[in-house]
Amino acid sequence: METILNYCNQMILLMGLLFAIAGGIMYVFPPKKINSLYGYRTASSMKNQQKWDFSQTYSAKLLFILGIVLIVVSFFKVVIKTSEETDVILGVALPLIGVITMIVVVEKALKKI
């Protein structure tokens, strides 16, 4: 039986869904006060309330966009046939590269504040 899961990289699709949901939740319900449990927590984002508020909304937007991009990329398997090993490598590498890129972008933006 053919399902949509046969036409995508399932690991990338799952990570994309998780990132998009987490980004949406963080955008709608950002942490109001600086804390060590929830939100985008780095030394620079926790310096003051202004940086904290900015980093929460900005990182949530980027995480949501990253999730959507990963969902779209997961369906490239229809165009580019890959082996199971390649799927696993891509399923780990792409989300990791995306998160690292997101952190770099947010940290650069925080330095401008």
ABEGO torsion letter per residue (X at the ends): XBBAAAABBAAAAAAAAAAAAAAAAAAABBBABBBAABEBBBAAAAABAAAAAAAAAAAAAAAAAAAAAAAAAAAAAAABBBBAAAAAAAAAAAAAAAAAAAAAAAAAAAAAX
